[in-house]
Amino acid sequence: MRTWFLRHRQLHIWLLAALALLGSTYLVRGSGPLANALADGIITPLRQALGRLCYRTEISVMEILWVLAALAALAYIVWSAAAVIRARGRRWDRIYSAVLGALDCALSLYVLFWFLWGIYFWTDSFQERSGLYAQPVALEELRAVTEDFARQLAEAADQVPRDREGCLEVSWREVVDKSPEVYRGIEEEYPLLAFADQGVKPMAFSRLMSWMDFTGFYCAYTGEANVNVDSPVCMLPATVAHELGHQRGFASEQECNFLGVLAAIRSGDPVYAYSGWLTGYVYLGNALYREDPESYWAIRNALPETVRADLRENNAYWERFRGSVAQTVSNKVYDGLLKAYGDERGIQSYGTVVDLLVAYSYRS
């Protein structure tokens, strides 16, 4: 056993070190104050420094790293296969070292991800820091807030440009260019959201992201907020605000859904405001439909044709990718990731945004 360990000593030491670092994360899981101290004192400044470096270019550094990682993995497989063929009498030994090397790399990347982002699942949430908590919602409250969002949405729909089919006509470039200013309005109400925004980056592989059911992606390795610009523009501004919420150190998807809606509505920009009201209405409307279909359809049928045109366009776009292998796999992986960090509801936790929207509406 000792001889076997020494034969691959460097790889074994690497594995043990990675496992030790991974094990240390369990000390943080049960300690909010420790997680907050590490995040505020070390990790957040590090993420921000990485972001400042990567934002020196308009190209998504995250996507470059994805391509390089894929090429490196392919090269490693080819190199390892060739080494195994040449090894002859020591092929099993060479196979072991190749697999162990791949495991070491994968585990190290995961540990790095945890220290750059996973820790934020155990720091104070937006709800804890703001004092605005999601509470159980009565059907009457849900119906009233959905009606209010529909009314505000109808008013906002008249303030944005339209194409011949009645759909929102704004380029994704215009939305991206305005992204650094999105949170200025809501920062006055919640100073804890203050951040030196540099905006979001459009993804070159946006169509691939659609196949994987992603509208945006915050990359902790690079500190970049990236958005899918292939999908209909009506939802893009709220998606931009969502990803910028992650950039502020909030890991919860449901909280960033709420922040995306709220920041867009309070942005002072008509296109962003329309997208915020539209996205919020969709969350609320879906919840109302499950509880009271009759009320849902009464509100839905009263929406202006322009709003319904945007909803049809958005639904038609995503219908093309529904049930794809890539979408199914990515959803299962992401659902598993959320659960691994303590969110037992996984992707279903997105429903909490409705409770937050209702709580905020009644608080305001």
C-alpha positions in Angstrom: 0.0 0.0 0.0 2.8 2.4 0.9 4.6 1.6 -2.3 1.4 2.2 -4.3 0.9 5.5 -2.5 4.5 6.6 -3.2 4.3 5.6 -6.8 1.6 8.3 -7.3 2.7 10.4 -4.4 2.1 13.9 -5.9 -1.4 12.9 -7.2 -2.3 11.4 -3.8 -1.1 14.4 -1.9 -3.1 16.6 -4.2 -6.2 14.5 -3.6 -5.8 14.6 0.2 -5.2 18.3 0.2 -8.4 18.9 -1.9 -10.4 16.6 0.4 -9.1 18.4 3.4 -10.1 21.8 2.0 -13.5 20.3 1.1 -13.9 18.9 4.6 -13.2 22.3 6.1 -16.3 23.7 4.3 -18.4 21.8 6.8 -17.1 24.0 9.6 -18.7 27.0 7.8 -22.0 25.4 7.0 -23.3 25.7 10.5 -21.8 29.0 11.4 -23.4 32.1 9.8 -21.0 34.6 11.6 -18.0 32.7 10.3 -19.4 32.5 6.7 -20.2 36.2 6.9 -16.7 37.1 8.1 -15.0 35.0 5.4 -17.2 36.4 2.7 -16.9 40.0 3.7 -13.3 40.0 4.6 -11.7 37.8 1.9 -14.0 36.3 -0.7 -16.1 39.3 -1.8 -13.0 41.5 -2.3 -11.4 38.7 -4.3 -14.5 38.3 -6.5 -14.7 42.0 -7.1 -11.0 42.1 -8.0 -11.5 39.2 -10.5 -14.5 41.1 -11.9 -12.5 44.3 -12.4 -9.9 42.4 -14.2 -12.2 40.4 -16.5 -14.4 43.5 -17.3 -11.4 45.1 -19.0 -12.7 43.3 -22.1 -16.3 43.2 -23.5 -15.8 39.5 -24.3 -17.1 37.0 -21.8 -14.0 35.6 -20.1 -16.2 32.9 -18.7 -17.0 31.6 -22.2 -13.3 31.6 -23.1 -12.5 29.5 -20.0 -15.3 27.1 -21.0 -13.7 26.6 -24.4 -10.2 26.3 -23.0 -11.5 23.8 -20.4 -13.2 21.7 -23.0 -10.1 21.7 -25.2 -7.9 20.8 -22.2 -10.2 18.0 -21.2 -10.1 16.6 -24.7 -6.3 16.9 -24.9 -6.0 15.2 -21.5 -8.1 12.3 -22.7 -6.1 11.9 -25.9 -2.8 12.2 -24.1 -3.8 9.7 -21.4 -5.1 7.2 -24.0 -1.8 7.4 -25.8 0.1 7.0 -22.5 -1.9 3.9 -21.7 -1.2 2.3 -25.1 2.5 3.0 -24.7 2.6 1.6 -21.1 2.1 -2.0 -22.2 2.9 -3.9 -19.0 1.9 -1.1 -16.7 -1.4 -0.1 -18.3 -3.5 -0.5 -15.2 -1.1 1.7 -13.3 -1.3 4.3 -16.1 -5.1 4.2 -16.2 -5.1 4.7 -12.4 -2.9 7.8 -12.6 -5.0 9.2 -15.5 -8.3 8.8 -13.6 -6.7 10.1 -10.4 -5.4 13.2 -12.2 -8.8 13.9 -13.6 -10.4 13.5 -10.2 -7.9 15.9 -8.6 -8.6 18.5 -11.2 -12.4 18.2 -10.9 -12.3 18.2 -7.1 -10.0 21.3 -7.1 -12.3 23.2 -9.4 -15.2 22.3 -7.1 -13.4 23.4 -4.0 -12.5 26.7 -5.7 -16.1 27.2 -6.7 -17.2 26.6 -3.1 -14.8 29.2 -1.7 -15.7 31.7 -4.4 -19.5 31.2 -4.4 -20.8 28.3 -2.4 -20.1 30.0 0.9 -22.8 32.6 0.0 -25.5 30.0 0.5 -24.7 30.3 4.3 -24.1 34.0 4.6 -26.9 36.3 5.6 -29.6 36.4 2.9 -31.3 39.5 1.4 -34.3 38.8 3.6 -32.1 38.7 6.8 -30.2 41.8 5.8 -33.2 43.9 4.6 -35.9 42.8 7.1 -38.3 41.9 4.3 -39.3 38.3 4.7 -41.4 36.0 2.6 -44.6 35.2 4.4 -47.5 32.8 3.7 -49.8 34.5 1.2 -53.6 34.5 1.4 -55.4 34.0 -1.9 -57.0 37.4 -1.6 -53.6 39.0 -1.3 -52.2 37.0 -4.2 -55.2 38.0 -6.4 -54.9 41.7 -5.4 -51.1 41.9 -6.1 -51.5 40.1 -9.4 -54.2 42.6 -10.4 -52.0 45.5 -9.5 -49.0 44.1 -11.5 -51.3 43.6 -14.5 -52.5 47.2 -14.2 -49.0 48.6 -13.9 -47.9 46.3 -16.8 -50.7 47.6 -19.0 -49.6 51.2 -18.3 -45.9 50.4 -18.9 -46.7 48.6 -22.2 -47.6 52.0 -23.7 -44.3 53.5 -22.9 -42.0 51.2 -25.0 -41.5 50.9 -28.8 -43.3 48.1 -30.7 -42.8 46.3 -34.0 -45.5 45.5 -36.5 -46.6 42.4 -34.5 -46.9 44.5 -31.4 -43.9 43.0 -29.7 -41.3 45.0 -27.8 -38.8 46.4 -30.3 -35.5 47.1 -28.5 -32.1 45.7 -29.3 -30.4 43.6 -26.7 -27.3 45.8 -27.1 -29.4 48.8 -25.8 -30.5 46.7 -22.8 -26.9 45.6 -22.0 -25.5 49.1 -22.4 -27.9 50.4 -19.8 -27.2 47.6 -17.3 -24.7 49.5 -15.1 -27.4 51.9 -13.9 -30.2 49.4 -13.3 -29.8 49.3 -9.5 -29.5 53.0 -8.8 -33.2 53.4 -8.0 -33.5 50.5 -5.6 -30.2 51.3 -3.9 -31.8 54.4 -2.4 -34.5 52.2 -0.8 -32.0 49.4 0.1 -28.5 50.8 0.6 -27.2 47.3 1.2 -27.5 46.7 -2.6 -25.0 49.5 -3.4 -22.3 48.1 -5.7 -19.9 49.5 -8.3 -21.7 47.9 -11.3 -19.9 47.3 -14.6 -23.0 45.8 -16.2 -23.5 42.4 -17.8 -21.9 40.7 -20.8 -23.7 39.1 -23.7 -22.9 35.4 -24.2 -21.6 34.4 -27.6 -23.1 30.9 -26.9 -26.5 32.3 -26.1 -28.4 29.7 -28.2 -26.6 26.9 -26.4 -27.7 28.5 -23.1 -31.3 28.4 -24.4 -30.9 24.7 -25.1 -29.7 24.3 -21.5 -32.6 26.4 -20.2 -30.4 29.3 -18.9 -31.3 32.9 -19.4 -28.2 34.1 -17.6 -25.2 33.0 -15.7 -23.1 34.6 -12.9 -19.6 33.2 -13.0 -17.8 33.4 -9.6 -14.5 32.3 -11.2 -14.4 35.6 -13.2 -16.8 37.9 -11.3 -18.8 38.4 -14.5 -22.6 38.6 -14.9 -23.5 37.0 -18.3 -26.9 37.0 -20.1 -28.5 35.0 -22.9 -29.2 37.6 -25.7 -30.8 35.0 -28.0 -34.1 34.8 -26.1 -36.9 37.4 -26.5 -35.9 40.9 -25.3 -39.1 41.4 -23.3 -37.6 39.4 -20.4 -34.0 40.4 -20.9 -33.9 43.5 -18.7 -35.3 41.6 -15.7 -32.8 38.9 -16.3 -30.0 41.4 -16.4 -31.1 42.7 -13.0 -31.3 39.2 -11.7 -27.7 38.4 -12.6 -26.5 41.7 -11.1 -28.3 40.6 -7.9 -26.0 37.5 -7.8 -23.0 39.8 -8.4 -23.9 41.5 -5.1 -23.3 38.3 -3.2 -26.8 36.8 -3.0 -26.8 33.1 -4.0 -30.5 32.5 -3.6 -32.2 32.2 -6.9 -35.6 33.2 -5.6 -34.2 36.3 -3.9 -32.5 37.3 -7.1 -35.7 36.7 -9.0 -37.3 39.2 -6.7 -34.4 41.7 -6.9 -34.5 41.4 -10.7 -38.1 42.4 -10.8 -37.8 45.1 -8.2 -34.6 46.7 -9.6 -36.1 46.7 -13.1 -39.3 48.4 -12.0 -37.4 51.0 -9.9 -34.7 51.6 -12.6 -36.4 54.7 -14.1 -36.0 53.3 -17.6 -39.3 52.5 -19.4 -37.9 49.3 -21.1 -36.5 47.9 -17.8 -39.7 48.9 -15.9 -41.9 47.1 -18.5 -39.8 44.0 -18.3 -39.9 44.1 -14.5 -43.7 44.4 -14.4 -44.0 41.7 -17.1 -41.7 39.2 -15.3 -43.4 39.9 -11.9 -46.8 39.4 -13.5 -45.7 36.0 -14.9 -44.5 34.8 -11.4 -47.7 36.0 -9.7 -50.0 34.8 -12.5 -48.5 31.3 -12.5 -49.1 31.1 -8.8 -52.7 32.5 -9.1 -53.5 30.0 -11.9 -52.7 27.1 -9.7 -55.0 28.4 -6.9 -57.7 30.2 -8.8 -57.8 29.7 -12.6 -61.0 31.7 -13.0 -59.4 34.8 -11.5 -56.2 34.2 -13.5 -58.0 34.2 -16.8 -60.1 37.2 -16.0 -56.9 39.2 -15.3 -55.0 37.6 -18.2 -57.7 38.3 -20.8 -57.8 42.0 -19.7 -54.2 42.6 -20.6 -53.5 44.7 -23.7 -52.8 42.9 -26.9 -49.2 44.2 -26.9 -48.5 42.4 -23.6 -50.1 39.2 -24.9 -48.0 39.5 -28.0 -44.8 39.5 -25.9 -46.0 36.6 -23.9 -46.8 34.6 -27.0 -43.4 35.4 -28.5 -41.6 34.4 -25.3 -43.6 31.1 -24.9 -43.1 30.2 -28.6 -39.3 30.7 -28.3 -38.9 28.5 -25.2 -41.3 25.9 -26.5 -38.6 25.0 -29.1 -36.3 23.8 -26.4 -38.8 22.1 -24.1 -37.8 18.6 -23.2 -34.4 18.6 -24.9 -31.7 16.4 -23.5 -29.5 19.4 -22.8 -32.3 21.1 -20.9 -33.2 18.0 -18.9 -29.6 17.3 -17.9 -28.8 20.9 -17.0 -32.0 21.2 -14.9 -31.2 18.1 -13.0 -27.6 19.1 -12.4 -28.6 22.6 -11.2 -31.4 21.2 -9.1 -28.9 18.9 -7.5 -26.5 21.8 -6.9 -29.2 23.8 -5.1 -30.1 20.9 -2.9 -26.4 20.2 -2.1 -26.1 23.6 -0.7 -29.1 23.1 1.6 -32.1 24.2 -0.5 -34.2 21.0 -0.3 -36.8 22.4 -2.7 -34.2 22.8 -5.5 -35.6 24.5 -8.5 -39.1 24.5 -7.0 -37.8 27.2 -4.5 -38.3 29.8 -7.2 -41.9 30.1 -6.0 -40.6 32.1 -3.0 -40.4 35.1 -5.3 -44.2 35.3 -5.2 -44.2 35.6 -1.4 -41.6 38.3 -1.5 -43.4 40.3 -4.2 -46.6 40.1 -2.1 -44.8 41.0 1.1 -43.1 44.0 -0.6 -46.4 45.2 -2.2 -48.2 45.3 1.2 -45.2 46.8 3.0 -45.0 49.6 0.4 
